Amino acid sequence: MENSELDERVDELLAAFPPQETDVVTFLGAQFDRGLAWVHFPVGAGGLALSPAEQVRVLTRLSAASAPSAMMRNVIGYGMVAPTLVVHGTPAQQARYLRPLFTGEEVWCQLFSEPGAGSDVAALATRAERDGDVWRISGQKVWTTLAHVSAYGLLIARTDPDLPKHRGITAFIVDMHAPGVEVRPLYQITGEAEFNECFFADVAVPDAQRLGDEGQGWAVSITTLMNERVSIGGGVPARDSGLIGEALRLWRAQWQDRRDEHARSTRDRLVASWVRNEVARLTNWRAADLRRAGTPGPEGSAAKLIFAEENQRTSALCVDLLGADGMLYGSDYPLVRPSASAFNATDPRKAFLRMRANSIEGGTSEVMRNIIGERVLGLPGEPRLDKDIAWRDVPRS
């Protein structure tokens, strides 16, 4: 499809459903039906079988028209679950879940981490036992983002404890409102409950909601995790937007007319931060052009590592630019109502607190460095003494 044809399709969508006059669900549904949800996805799955470069083109045009963002309505579902459904889901699963996921009618969460299985996800202990055409799931997950507002979750569970830990895992689509599912919010330093701990007590999941083959849960999780890292760190924001844009605004408002030594050194710090942010933005732009639908390569880990560390540095710079005001955060602290808005850290002080999690969530910065070292630089892998041992025989604390 030529760019002109793609532009015509976007023009037709905007003309038939003006964003300012159309409710969000209707607009996003029409976008999905025209293959403009993820244009690099297959036809019939919200896509047109084009390249990720065309996806960036569509998103840029829709953003300029102030069209609603599916990602902001369903960040886990949009960036992590949808690509996994395209790779591992059955046609029936794709037909059932992708459209309401995109419109935000059904929010999703990712149920991987456990109290004893964080960076080493394959050590998970949540179990799923076959009972005819149903699986019985019992166990605990933790740090589950937006579980409290989710309709469905992508869960991995232990289905064969006699196999090594990476091979005895199966993935499932779980109804978060099914009997036996309990979600408890975890309040964090920002005062919001963005994360949750989730408990599963003999939850019945039909075999039709198994995602991928039995025992192939690790392959499913790798697809999800690599897309998670791209989703977290691989976006291509507008130039001078986000935290670096806030830093520039604060400089112009409070610092640019100063000539003292402190102002000059702070200006140097601001310029260095701008350069790092711009290099990361352009690198992600190039990587987006090269990506294909499916499981991204290690560039997602590099992007996520850079994103995490630069967000923390830039948010700290913003707080420093605020001076004494940077020490003040919100009169409604310490607790606010759990909400899906926890990602929208527009206040630089809130951003400073929230960005502490960036180097942990979606894989720690240490894990990202291991992936880059092994898969990009070809360095020897870390010792894995339990790789070929049955999961039930691996010592656990």
N, C-alpha and C positions, 0 to 999 in steps of 0.2 A: 504494500500500500504506500503510495506517495504521500509526502508530507502535506500536500495540498488537499488530498482526500481526507486525511486525518483531521486537518484544520476544518474542513467542511463539516465533518461529523461533530466536532466540538461546537462549531457555530450553530448547527441545527439544534443541538441540545440546549444551548444557552437561549436560543430564540424561542423554542417550544416551552422551556421551563425557566423563565427569568429567575435567577437566584434570590433576588430581593422580594419576589412575589410568590415564591413556591416554598412549601414547607420542606424541611430538610429531608425527611424520609422519602417523599415523592421525588425530589430532585436526585438523590443518590440512587434510588431505584431505577430511574430513567437513565442515569449515567451507567449503571451496571448493565442494563438491558441493551445498551448501544455498544458494549464492549469497551467502555472507557473507564472501567474501574481499575483494572490492571491490564493495560494493553499488551503486556508481554506474557500474559496468561493465555491458555488455549481459548479458541472460539467456543462460546457456550458457558465458559467459566468466568465471565466478566472481562474477557480479553479478546484480542484480535490476532494473537500469535505474532506480535511484532517484537521489537527489541526494547530493552530497558531505556535506551536513549529516547525512544518515542514516548515512553511513560513519563519521563522527566518533561518532555515537551508539553504533554497534555496537562500535567499538574501545574506547570508554569502558567499556561493559558487560563486554566480554571481559577487559579489563585488570583490572577490579575483581574478576573471578573467577579471576585469576592464570592466565589462558589463555596459551599460548605465542604469541610474536610472530613472524609471518612476516617482517616487515621486518628484525628483528635477525638472522635466519638468512640473509637474502639481500638486503642493503640496496640494491645496484645494481639487481638484478632487480626487486625489489618496487616501488621508487619511480620507476625510470627506464625499464627495458625493458618492463615489463608495459603501461604506458599507451601506449608506442610500438607494441607488438604489436596493441593494440586498435584503434588508428587506422590503421595501415599494413599489418598482417599479413593474410594470407589466412585463411579459415576453417580450413584444414588446419593452418596454422602456429599459430593460436590454440589449436586442439584439442591439438596436440602439445606445446606448450611452457608454456602458462600454469599448468596444474595442478602439474607438478613444480617449476616456478619458485616457486610459492606455498608448497609444502610444504618447500622447501629441499633437495629431493633433487638439484636441478640449480642450482648457483650460477652467476650471470652476472657479466660484467664489460663495461665500455664502452671500445671501442677507437677513440678519436677523436684525442687529442693525439699529436703527433709532435715530434721534435727541432727541426724547422723550422716547426712549425704548432701553436702553443700557443693564445694568445688569438685568433689568426687561423686558426681551424680549417680554413676553406675553402682555405687554402694547402697542404693535405696533398699528399704525394707518393706514398704507398703506392698501387700500381697494381693493377688487376684487369683481366685480358684474357680475352675470351670464347674458349672452345675447345669448340665444340659445345654440349652441355648442361652444361658445367662452366666455371667461372671460375677462372683461375689468379691467385692473389694473392701479391704480393711487396712487402716494405717493412718498416718499423719503426714501432712505437707506443711511447709512453713515459708514465710516471705512471699506469699502468693499475691501479686499485685492485682488489685481491683476484684478480688474474689467476692467481696461483699456486694458488688453490683453486677456480677456475671450470671448469665443464663447457662453457659456451658464452660467446661474446662477440658483442656488437653492433658491427660494424666498418663504417666508411665508407672507400671507396677511389676513386681516380681511374680512371674508365672511358673518358673522352674528353678527352685533353689539348688538343684543338683548340678546345674551348669555354671561355668564361670560367670562372674557378675555382669559382663557386657552382653552375654548371650541368652540369659534367661529372663529377658524383659519384654513386655508387650505394652503397646499404647492403646488408650481408650478415649472415647469422647464421653464425658460424664455430665449428666444433668445436675447442675449445682443446687437444684431445689428438690432433688430426689430424697426419699426417706433414708435417713442414716447419714446425711451430709450436714456437718455443722461448721460454720465459719465464724471465727472470732477475730475482730480487728486488732491490729498491733499499732499503738500510737508511737509516733517517731518524734524526732527532735524539732520538726517543723510545727508540731501540734496537730498534725493530721494523721488519720489512719488510712494510709495508702496500701499498706501490706496487711496480710492476714495469716493466721494459722488455720488450717482446715483439717477436720477429722472425718474419717470415713468408717462407719460401723456397719459392716455387712451390707454394703450398698450394691443393689442389683443393677447390672449394666448388661443390656442385650448384646449378644455376639455381633449383631449388625452394627454396633457402635464401636467395635474394635477397629483401630486405624492401622492398616498394614497387616502383615501376616503375624501369627503367633510366634513370639520369640524374636521379632524384628523391631522391637521397641527402641533399641539403641540407634538403629539407622533413622528411625522417625525422629528421635530426639536430636540427633546431629543436624538433620535438616532444620528443625526448629531453632536450635541454638545458634547455628551459623546465620540464619535469617534474623534472629534476635540481635546479634551483634551488628549486623548491617542496619537493622531498624533503629537501634540505639545510637550508633555512631556514624552511620553511613549516609545520613541525609545531606541534601545540598541546599542549605539555606541561602536566602538573598544576602548579597554583600552588605556588610555592616549591620547585620540584624542580630537578634539575640543578645547574649551577654556582652559581646564586644561592642555592639551598638549602644548598649546602656553605658558601658565604660566611656565611650566617646561622648555621649550626651553629658555625663557627669563632668568630664574634663572641660568641655566647652562652657558649662554652666558655672563651674566653681574654680577652675584652675588656670585656664589658658592665658589670663592676663597677669598671672604671677611671674616673677622673675627670680625668686629666691632659689637657693641650691636644692632644697627639697622638691620644689616644683619641677626643676630641670631633671632631677633623677627620676621623678615620677613620670615625667613625659617620656623618658627613655624606656621605662618599664611598659608604658602604654603602647608605644610604637612596637616594641618587641612582641607584645601580646597580639597586636593587630596582625603582624607578619605571620605569627604562628597560626592564628585563626584563619587567615586567608589561604595559607598553604594547605591547611587541612581541608578547607572548603573546596579548593580546586582539585586536590587529590581525590576527594570523594566524588566530585563531578566526573573525573576521568574513570574512576572505578565503576560508577553507575553506567557509563557508556559501554563498559566491557562486560557487565554482568548479564547473565541469562536467567530465565526462570528456573527454579530448582534450588539446589544447595550451593550457596556462594562459596568462593574459595577463601583462603586465609586473609584476603584484603579486608574482610569484615572484622577480623580480630585486630588488625592494625588500626582500622578506623575507630573501633571501639576504645582501644587503648589511648589513642590520641585524644578522642572526644572526652574521655573521663578525666584525664590529667589536665587538659586545657580548660575544661569547664571549671575545675577546682581552682586553677590559677586565676582565671578571668573573674570568677565570682569573688575571690579574695581581693583582687584589684579593685573591683567595684566597691566593696566594703571600705577599703582604705581610702578611696576617692571621696566617700561620704564623710570622712572624718569622724567626729564624735557621734554623729547621727547613725553611723554604721553599727553602733553597739545596741541600738534600740530595735526591737522586733515585736510588733503587734500587741495591742491591748487585750486581745482575746486569747492569748497564750495562757496556759499550756495546752488546752484541749479544744478542738473544734470538731464539728460533726464529720464523720467519715464521708468522703466524697471522691468522685472521679476527677476532681479538679486539681489534685495534688501535683500533677505534672506541670501545671501552669505557674511556674515560679517567676512571676513578673517582678516582684519586689526583690531587689538585689540581695537584701539581707536574708530573705527566705531562700533565694537561690543558693546563697553561700552555705546554708544549712543543708538544703536538699542535695546539693552536688557532692556532699561527702559520700553518698551512696553510689555514685557513678563508678568508682573503682572497685565496687563489690558486685553490684547487680549485673546480671547477664554474663557472669564470669569475671573473676577477679583480674586485676591487672597482672598479677603473677601468672595466672593461667594463660592470659593473652600473650605474654612474653614467651611462655613455653611453646605455644602453638606457632608463633612467628619463628622461634629458634629452630623448631623441628621441621616445620613444613615449608618455610621460606629459606632459611639459612642452611638447612640440612645438618644441623647439629645433632649429636646423640640424644636420644630420649632419656627422660628421667627413669630410674629403676622402677619397675612395676612388678613386685614380687608376688602379687596375688592374681596376676593376669590369667593364669591357667588353672587356678584352684576353684573348685566348686564354691559357690557363694556361701552355702551353709557352713563351710569349713574355714572361712576367712575370720580371723579374730576381730571382734568389735568391742568397743568400749561400752 
